[in-house]
Structures are given as C-alpha cells and as structure tokens.
Amino acid sequence: MGRRNAAEAARSGADDYARDEIAVDEEPISESSLELLDVPAAVVCATCGDPACAGCAVEEPTHASGIVAIVPWERPGVAAPRRLWSTARLTTLSAESFFGALPDGDVGAALRFAVVSELLAVFGLCVVAIPVTLAFAPWFFELIGNDPAVRQLAFRALAFGVPALALAMVGIHAAHGLGLDVGARRAGARPKGTRGLRFGLYSCGWDLITLPAGLAILSVTDGFGAARKAAPLSLTVPARATRAFLRGVHRLDDRAARKASRLAAAIAGGLVMGAVVFALTAFVLASML
C-alpha cells in the first residue's frame, strides 16, 4: 500500500510539472510577435500573376507595379468608355468612399477624365435643349432656317460655347480642389501632393452623371429608379465628397473641415464670376468677327 501511494504521488508530481511546462510554453503571444510571424503577401502583376513582372509592358505611369488602381479611369487594359463610366459612377454614387481614399497620382489622367466628362455633359445639355426649344420657341428654328446670318451666328455660338463651357466647368472644379488643399493647410494639415487638384478634376464626374446625358445612360444601365435617385445628388454630393476628402485624406476634424470647405467654396465662387465675365466677353468678340 505504501509503495502504491508513493508511485501515485510521484506520477502526480510529474503530471503537475508537465502542466507547468506546458503553461510556460503556451504563454500568450504579443502583437509584436504576431507581426514577426506574419508572412507578407506577395505583390503580383494584375495581368499575368508573375511577381517578377513589371506590369506586362503595359503603360501604367502611376501604378507600375501592376497593382490595380483605386480609380477605374487609371486602370490599364480596359476600354476607355467603360473606365470613364465606372469612374463617374463612383464619384457620384459612392462619393464618400471614393474621395475619402483618393490616392495621389497622375494629374494628366485626371485632367483627361475631367475634359471628356464635361464635354459629354455639356453636349447632353444641348441635345436636351433641342426638344425644349421646339416645344416652347419653335420660331427660333424657323429664324435659323430662314436667316443665314442668324444661322451662322448660332453655329458659331454652338461651336465655341460647348468647349468653352466644358473648359470653364473643369476650371471651376479644379479651383475648388486646389482651394481644399489651401484650406486644409491653413487648418494644420500636411501637403498631400496633387490630391486636391485630382479631387477637383475627378469631381467633374458629378456633372456627367447628374446632367441629362448621364441620367439617360444610367436609366438604361441601372434602371429608371437609379436615375431618379441620382438626379438630386448634384445638390448633396459636393458637400459629402468634400467632407470625406478632408477627413479621410487630410485627417481633419469636423470643425477644421468646415473651415477648409468654406475657403474652397470662396475660391471657386470667385473663379465662377471671373469665368462668366470671360465667357460673355469672348462670346461678344466672337460674334463680332
């Protein structure tokens, strides 16, 4: 009996020792240890999947590693109309997430997007103006058809007015974006490269979606309900996108973001007045030639 008790005590002591050893070995791992154990993900080409590839010889000045860009317009290998429409939809229907994470990059690509978007938006307005004019002022088309001088003046106004208005809208959007950077710096934010200018240029997508041309396309692609919901966004998207940009990119609180937004609006408003005066003056000079 004594030997049995001694054996059981020895076995119990060995089990306790083993449990103590296991407890020591299973000490909780700290977060820093997990970071050391974590294996980083490989960066691969978005086209062929090869980690050694520099992008399959595709021109991608802002994303030479082959990683897919956040902005669809800047993605290689996709048709331009699809890239244009996808980016315009994101800037309008998902404005907060898009502009809150807008990366730095090529200003030229953003400028091309802005010019094309505004040209299509203004052209859509002209197309809509034709049936409206026919309904309320049919005499205007009779005058154009009967008077060569009036017809020539109308054609000149159309040829000059469409690109001039599109470029003016691009300039206003760009000034607003630059104003956001100026306001953010005054509020204590650090410079963020060309993101303010890119914000202004990509915000031209609002005009493409919320004006008649974009609403017509949206009603075909997403249904009439989506177009009806997108129509009033021209009044709410600018404020929401601006707030998301200032908070997400410049890391400003609500109070500082409001100050920066007001300064940007003042800068853009001043440019609007200047653009209106310039456009009227240029129109008068063009009509006199």
C-alpha positions in Angstrom: 0.0 0.0 0.0 2.8 2.4 0.8 4.6 1.7 -2.4 1.3 2.3 -4.3 0.8 5.7 -2.6 4.4 6.7 -3.3 4.0 5.8 -7.0 0.8 7.7 -7.3 2.4 10.7 -5.7 5.4 10.6 -8.0 3.1 10.3 -11.0 1.0 13.2 -9.8 4.1 15.3 -9.3 5.3 14.5 -12.8 1.9 15.5 -14.2 2.0 18.8 -12.3 5.5 19.5 -13.6 4.4 18.7 -17.2 1.4 21.0 -16.9 3.6 23.8 -15.6 6.0 23.3 -18.5 3.1 23.4 -21.0 1.7 26.6 -19.3 5.0 28.3 -19.8 5.2 27.2 -23.4 1.7 28.4 -24.1 2.2 31.9 -22.8 0.1 34.4 -24.8 1.9 35.7 -27.8 2.1 39.5 -28.1 1.0 41.6 -31.1 4.6 42.3 -32.0 5.4 38.6 -32.0 2.4 38.0 -34.3 3.7 40.7 -36.7 7.1 39.0 -36.8 5.4 35.7 -37.5 3.1 37.1 -40.1 4.1 36.4 -43.7 3.7 39.4 -46.1 1.5 38.9 -49.1 3.3 38.8 -52.5 2.8 41.6 -54.9 2.0 40.1 -58.3 1.1 41.5 -61.7 -2.6 42.1 -62.1 -2.4 40.8 -65.7 -0.2 37.7 -65.7 0.2 37.0 -61.9 4.0 36.9 -62.1 5.6 38.6 -59.0 8.7 39.4 -61.1 6.7 41.1 -63.8 6.8 45.0 -64.0 3.3 45.2 -65.5 3.3 43.2 -68.7 4.8 46.1 -70.6 1.5 48.0 -70.1 1.8 51.7 -69.8 0.8 52.5 -66.2 2.7 55.5 -65.1 1.1 55.8 -61.7 0.9 52.1 -60.9 4.0 50.5 -62.5 3.9 47.5 -60.1 0.8 46.2 -61.7 -1.5 46.6 -58.7 -5.0 47.6 -59.7 -5.7 51.3 -59.3 -8.4 52.6 -57.0 -9.6 54.9 -59.8 -11.0 52.8 -62.7 -10.1 55.5 -65.2 -6.4 54.8 -64.4 -6.6 51.1 -64.9 -4.8 49.7 -68.0 -6.3 47.2 -70.3 -9.9 48.4 -70.1 -11.8 50.2 -72.8 -12.0 54.0 -72.3 -15.8 54.3 -72.3 -16.1 51.6 -69.5 -13.3 53.3 -67.5 -15.0 56.7 -67.9 -18.4 55.5 -66.9 -17.2 53.4 -63.9 -15.2 56.3 -62.5 -18.1 58.8 -63.0 -20.5 56.4 -61.2 -18.1 56.0 -58.3 -17.5 59.8 -57.9 -21.3 60.3 -57.7 -23.0 57.2 -56.3 -20.1 56.2 -53.9 -18.6 59.7 -53.4 -17.7 59.3 -49.8 -15.7 56.1 -50.1 -14.1 57.2 -53.4 -12.9 60.7 -52.4 -12.1 59.6 -48.8 -9.4 57.3 -50.1 -8.4 59.2 -53.3 -4.7 58.4 -53.9 -2.0 60.7 -55.3 -1.2 60.1 -58.9 -1.1 61.4 -62.5 -2.7 64.8 -62.9 -2.8 64.3 -66.7 -5.1 61.3 -66.4 -7.4 63.2 -64.1 -7.5 66.1 -66.5 -8.4 64.0 -69.4 -11.2 62.5 -67.4 -12.5 65.9 -66.5 -12.4 67.3 -70.0 -14.2 64.3 -71.5 -16.8 64.2 -68.8 -17.6 67.9 -69.1 -17.7 67.8 -72.9 -20.2 64.9 -72.8 -22.2 66.7 -70.0 -22.5 69.9 -72.0 -23.3 68.1 -75.2 -26.1 66.3 -73.4 -27.5 69.6 -72.3 -27.5 70.8 -75.9 -29.3 67.7 -77.1 -32.0 68.2 -74.4 -32.3 71.8 -75.3 -33.4 71.0 -78.8 -36.9 69.4 -78.0 -37.4 72.0 -75.2 -36.8 74.8 -77.7 -39.1 73.1 -80.2 -41.9 72.9 -77.6 -41.6 76.5 -76.3 -40.0 78.5 -79.0 -40.5 76.9 -82.4 -40.0 80.2 -84.1 -36.3 80.1 -83.2 -35.6 77.2 -85.6 -37.6 78.9 -88.3 -35.5 82.0 -87.8 -32.3 80.0 -88.1 -33.5 78.3 -91.3 -34.6 81.5 -93.0 -31.9 83.9 -92.0 -28.3 82.9 -93.0 -26.7 85.5 -90.7 -28.6 84.1 -87.6 -27.8 80.6 -88.7 -24.1 81.4 -88.9 -24.2 83.1 -85.5 -25.9 80.1 -83.9 -23.4 77.7 -85.3 -20.5 79.8 -84.1 -22.1 80.1 -80.7 -22.5 76.3 -80.5 -19.0 75.5 -81.8 -17.5 78.0 -79.3 -19.9 77.6 -76.5 -19.7 73.9 -75.9 -16.0 73.5 -75.4 -15.8 76.9 -73.7 -18.4 75.9 -71.1 -16.8 72.5 -70.6 -13.4 74.0 -70.0 -14.9 76.6 -67.7 -16.5 73.8 -65.6 -13.2 71.9 -65.5 -11.5 75.1 -64.2 -14.1 75.7 -61.5 -13.8 72.1 -60.3 -10.1 72.3 -60.3 -10.1 75.6 -58.4 -12.4 74.0 -55.8 -10.0 71.1 -55.3 -7.0 73.4 -55.0 -8.9 75.5 -52.6 -9.5 72.4 -50.4 -5.7 71.9 -50.2 -5.2 75.5 -49.3 -7.9 75.4 -46.6 -6.5 72.1 -45.3 -3.0 73.5 -44.9 -4.3 76.5 -43.1 -6.1 74.2 -40.7 -2.8 72.4 -40.0 -2.8 69.5 -42.4 0.3 68.5 -44.2 0.6 68.8 -48.0 -0.8 65.8 -49.8 0.8 66.1 -53.2 -1.6 66.7 -56.1 -4.6 65.1 -54.3 -6.6 68.4 -54.1 -6.2 69.0 -57.8 -7.1 65.4 -58.5 -10.2 65.8 -56.3 -11.4 68.7 -58.3 -10.8 67.1 -61.7 -12.4 63.8 -60.8 -15.4 65.6 -59.3 -16.3 66.5 -62.8 -17.9 63.1 -62.9 -20.7 64.5 -60.9 -21.8 66.6 -63.9 -21.7 63.7 -66.2 -23.9 61.5 -64.0 -26.4 64.1 -62.8 -27.0 66.0 -66.0 -29.3 64.7 -68.7 -26.8 62.7 -70.7 -25.6 60.7 -67.7 -29.1 60.3 -66.3 -30.3 58.9 -69.6 -27.4 56.4 -69.7 -27.9 55.5 -66.1 -31.6 54.8 -66.7 -30.6 52.3 -69.4 -27.8 50.6 -67.5 -29.2 50.6 -63.9 -32.9 51.3 -64.4 -35.1 54.3 -64.2 -35.2 54.1 -60.4 -31.4 54.5 -60.2 -31.6 57.6 -62.5 -34.3 59.1 -60.3 -32.2 58.7 -57.2 -29.1 60.1 -58.9 -30.9 63.3 -60.2 -30.9 65.2 -56.9 -27.3 64.1 -56.0 -25.9 67.2 -57.7 -27.1 69.2 -54.6 -25.8 66.8 -51.9 -22.7 65.0 -53.4 -20.3 68.0 -53.3 -20.7 68.6 -49.6 -20.5 64.9 -48.7 -17.5 64.3 -51.0 -15.7 67.3 -49.7 -16.2 66.3 -46.1 -15.0 62.7 -46.8 -11.9 64.1 -48.6 -10.9 66.5 -45.9 -11.5 63.9 -43.2 -10.1 60.8 -45.0 -7.1 62.3 -46.9 -6.2 65.4 -44.8 -7.3 63.9 -41.4 -9.2 67.0 -40.3 -11.9 67.0 -37.7 -15.3 68.3 -38.5 -14.6 71.9 -37.4 -11.4 72.2 -39.4 -13.0 70.5 -42.4 -15.9 73.1 -42.4 -13.4 76.0 -42.4 -11.4 74.4 -45.2 -14.6 73.8 -47.2 -15.8 77.4 -46.8 -12.4 78.7 -48.1 -12.5 76.4 -51.1 -16.1 77.5 -51.9 -15.0 81.1 -51.8 -12.1 80.5 -54.2 -14.3 78.5 -56.6 -17.0 81.2 -56.4 -14.6 83.9 -57.3 -13.4 81.9 -60.3 -17.0 81.4 -61.4 -17.6 85.1 -61.5 -14.4 85.5 -63.5 -15.3 82.7 -65.8 -18.7 84.2 -66.5 -17.2 87.6 -67.4 -14.6 85.9 -69.6 -17.2 83.8 -71.4 -19.5 86.7 -72.1 -16.7 88.9 -73.3 -15.4 86.1 -75.6 -18.8 85.4 -77.0 -19.4 89.1 -77.8 -16.0 89.3 -79.5 -16.6 86.0 -81.4 -20.0 87.3 -82.7 -18.4 90.5 -84.0 -15.9 88.6 -86.2 
